[in-house]
Amino acid sequence: MTINCKDIGVLPYDLAAGDGFQVTFDIATWLGATDTIASVVYSATDGHGVDVTATALKLASHINTTTVIKPWIKGPTGGNKHYTVKMVVTTAAAMIKAFYIKYSVR
């Protein structure tokens, strides 16, 4: 399945607790013809703004290329909650921008 989005992506379905998969977030248009991704910092919060990075992301499985961010998200235990993944990209040209993925766990 492909989800097209700009700065904020919203998963079109709820995850079950324990579900996990890798999302592809192509930011080539924002980067332009010559800039590339230098680094990405990933974090996650729940609907109350509490840091849930350790339970909502599989940190060792994130991947990024020069134009694509691929966070590995998962459904923490305890359903009926909303989560936001934040990906702060720094480019080779020192541009910084945050991209987001929002999803729910049933």
C-alpha positions, -999 to 999 in steps of 0.1 A, spaced: 0 0 0 12 35 -8 1 66 11 9 99 -6 14 128 18 34 160 22 45 171 57 20 150 77 11 114 69 -20 98 85 -23 60 84 -57 53 69 -65 24 93 -59 16 130 -31 -7 141 -37 -35 167 -14 -36 197 18 -53 187 14 -46 150 45 -31 133 56 -21 98 79 2 80 65 34 64 81 50 33 81 88 34 96 101 1 108 138 6 126 141 -28 103 170 -39 112 191 -8 149 183 -12 150 195 -47 174 184 -74 207 186 -55 201 184 -17 201 151 2 193 137 36 223 139 60 205 127 92 171 119 107 161 120 143 131 100 152 107 104 182 71 95 191 45 109 215 11 97 225 -21 118 223 -12 136 256 23 146 244 41 119 265 73 105 249 66 69 237 96 66 214 108 34 230 74 16 226 60 32 194 92 29 173 116 1 165 146 23 166 172 -2 153 151 -8 122 148 28 108 163 33 74 169 64 53 184 69 19 194 103 4 157 111 -4 135 87 16 128 83 53 116 48 65 106 47 101 96 14 117 64 21 137 46 -3 160 14 -4 180 21 -1 217 0 -22 241 -31 -5 254 -56 3 227 -77 33 218 -48 57 217 -34 81 192 3 85 183 25 109 164 59 100 150 82 130 144 111 128 120 135 158 120 156 158 88 188 177 85 200 179 49 235 181 34 228 219 28 220 223 65 182 227 60 161 213 89 125 203 86 101 180 106 78 154 90 51 136 109 31 104 108 -1 101 128 -18 68 136 -42 51 161 -40 18 179 -73 0 186 
